[in-house]
Amino acid sequence: MTRSVFRFLSRQPEPPELTSERHLLRLPRYRDFDQWHEIRRDSRAFLQPWEPSWRSDELTERSFRQRVIRNEQEFHSGLAVPFLLFSRDDETLIGGLTIGLIRRGAAQSCMIGYWMGERHAGKGHMFAALQLAIPYIFGPLELHRIEAACIPDNVSSIRLLEKSGFEREGLLREYLKINGQWRDHMLFSKIRDQKTRNGKAAS
């Protein structure tokens, strides 16, 4: 290995693990496949109305391993931080939260997306995950703006965003192809506040 390549590898950031008393956010690992396959399979009817159409190989182990590799590449290139959400005490997989479309330069912003296993929905887990992710975005990632796009009839997601301090900005017409159809989305945002700029987490 050449000296320049060694210096590049040594600068690679360590994948983050964000924890609270009850929850853990971390990047996917190969060993997560069994849990991931089970929760996504069992929650398919619950999730499909809010997600892009699943490929025929969506739930295969090969597809998951490719996803893990791609997630690591996205993280190390600074494009995204694709977390899985676990219960901290027994590391049971609950859902996922992705900090994606990270833009530097003048924008200093990102887009978040999330999903929750059906049997864990409505119990406050994703709200808790956002309370871990938001300070990470405004702190270590040093971003200024978080965006989230939500289908207008996804009432639970709208409530989650508003409870987490996001403000509604407007309508994105036919923004994403969801479950085989181009769907309008509401755009929400949260801006880094003065307390966060001074080094404290946003409330």
C-alpha positions in Angstrom: 0.0 0.0 0.0 1.4 3.4 -1.0 1.9 6.1 1.6 -0.8 8.3 0.0 -3.4 5.5 0.0 -2.6 4.8 3.6 -3.1 8.5 4.6 -6.5 8.5 2.7 -7.7 5.4 4.5 -6.6 6.7 7.9 -8.7 9.8 7.4 -11.9 7.8 6.9 -14.5 8.7 9.6 -15.6 6.1 12.0 -19.3 5.0 11.4 -21.4 6.7 14.1 -23.4 5.0 16.8 -26.1 7.3 18.4 -27.5 6.0 21.6 -30.1 6.9 24.2 -31.3 4.9 27.2 -33.6 2.9 25.0 -32.5 3.3 21.4 -29.5 2.8 19.1 -28.9 4.2 15.6 -26.0 2.7 13.6 -25.1 1.7 10.0 -26.3 -1.7 8.7 -24.1 -4.8 9.1 -24.2 -8.1 7.3 -25.3 -9.9 10.4 -28.5 -7.7 10.5 -29.9 -9.6 7.5 -32.2 -12.0 9.4 -33.8 -9.3 11.4 -34.1 -6.9 8.5 -35.6 -9.6 6.3 -38.2 -10.6 8.9 -39.3 -7.1 9.8 -39.5 -5.9 6.2 -41.3 -9.1 5.0 -43.9 -8.9 7.8 -44.4 -5.1 7.3 -44.6 -5.1 3.5 -48.3 -4.2 3.3 -47.9 -1.6 6.0 -44.8 0.0 4.3 -45.6 -0.3 0.6 -48.1 2.6 0.3 -45.3 5.0 1.4 -42.3 3.6 -0.5 -41.0 3.1 -4.0 -42.1 -0.2 -5.6 -40.1 -3.1 -4.2 -37.9 -5.0 -6.7 -38.3 -8.7 -7.2 -35.1 -9.4 -5.3 -35.8 -6.8 -2.6 -35.7 -9.2 0.4 -32.8 -11.4 -0.8 -29.6 -11.8 1.2 -27.6 -10.8 -1.9 -29.6 -7.6 -2.2 -29.1 -6.8 1.4 -25.3 -7.4 1.2 -25.2 -5.0 -1.7 -27.2 -2.5 0.3 -24.7 -2.7 3.2 -21.7 -2.1 0.8 -23.5 0.8 -0.8 -24.5 2.3 2.5 -20.8 2.2 3.7 -19.7 3.9 0.4 -22.3 6.6 0.8 -21.2 7.3 4.4 -17.5 7.4 3.6 -18.1 9.7 0.6 -20.1 12.1 2.8 -23.3 11.6 0.8 -25.5 9.9 3.4 -25.7 8.3 6.8 -28.1 5.4 6.5 -29.0 4.2 10.0 -30.9 1.2 11.2 -32.9 1.8 14.5 -32.6 -0.8 17.3 -33.9 -1.3 20.7 -30.7 -0.7 22.8 -31.2 -3.4 25.4 -31.4 -6.4 23.1 -30.6 -4.8 19.7 -34.0 -5.7 18.2 -34.4 -4.0 14.8 -37.3 -1.5 14.9 -36.9 0.5 11.7 -34.6 2.8 9.8 -33.7 6.5 9.4 -31.5 7.8 6.6 -29.8 11.2 6.5 -29.5 11.5 2.7 -28.8 14.0 -0.1 -26.2 15.7 2.0 -25.2 18.9 0.3 -22.2 21.0 1.3 -21.0 24.3 -0.1 -23.7 27.1 0.1 -26.5 24.6 0.9 -25.3 22.8 4.0 -28.4 20.7 4.1 -29.8 17.2 4.0 -33.0 15.2 3.4 -34.2 12.7 6.0 -36.3 9.6 5.4 -37.5 6.9 7.7 -39.5 3.7 8.0 -40.9 1.7 10.9 -41.7 -2.0 11.3 -45.5 -2.4 11.7 -45.5 -4.0 15.1 -43.4 -1.2 16.5 -45.4 1.7 15.0 -47.2 4.3 17.1 -45.0 3.7 20.2 -42.8 6.8 19.9 -39.7 5.0 18.6 -39.2 7.2 15.5 -39.7 10.4 17.5 -36.9 9.2 19.8 -34.8 8.4 16.8 -35.2 11.9 15.5 -34.1 13.3 18.9 -30.9 11.4 18.4 -30.4 12.3 14.7 -31.2 16.0 14.8 -28.4 17.0 17.2 -26.0 14.8 15.2 -27.0 16.6 12.0 -26.6 20.0 13.5 -23.6 19.1 15.6 -21.0 16.7 14.1 -22.3 16.9 10.5 -22.4 20.7 10.9 -25.4 21.1 8.6 -27.7 24.1 8.6 -31.0 22.7 7.3 -32.9 19.4 7.4 -35.6 18.7 4.9 -38.3 16.0 4.9 -40.9 15.2 2.2 -44.1 13.6 3.2 -47.2 12.4 1.2 -50.0 14.7 2.2 -52.3 11.8 3.4 -49.6 10.3 5.6 -51.1 11.8 8.8 -48.8 10.0 11.3 -45.7 11.1 9.5 -46.9 14.7 9.4 -47.6 14.6 13.1 -44.2 13.2 13.8 -42.4 15.9 11.9 -44.4 18.7 13.4 -43.9 17.2 16.9 -40.1 17.2 16.1 -40.1 20.9 15.3 -40.3 20.8 11.5 -42.3 23.5 9.7 -44.4 23.0 6.6 -43.0 24.9 3.6 -45.1 23.9 0.6 -46.1 21.3 -1.9 -43.7 19.4 -4.2 -45.8 18.3 -7.2 -45.3 14.6 -8.3 -42.1 14.7 -6.4 -41.4 10.9 -6.0 -42.7 7.7 -7.6 -44.2 5.9 -4.7 -45.8 2.4 -5.0 -45.8 2.8 -8.8 -47.3 6.3 -8.9 -45.9 9.8 -9.0 -47.1 11.4 -5.7 -47.2 14.9 -4.5 -45.3 15.5 -1.2 -45.4 18.2 1.4 -42.0 19.7 2.1 -41.0 20.2 5.8 -37.8 21.7 7.1 -36.0 22.3 10.4 -33.3 25.0 10.6 -30.3 25.0 12.9 -31.1 27.5 15.7 -28.9 29.9 17.6 -28.4 27.5 20.5 -27.2 24.8 18.2 -24.8 27.2 16.4 -23.3 27.9 19.9 -22.6 24.2 20.3 -25.8 23.0 22.1 -28.3 20.6 20.8 -31.5 21.9 19.3 -34.6 21.5 21.5 
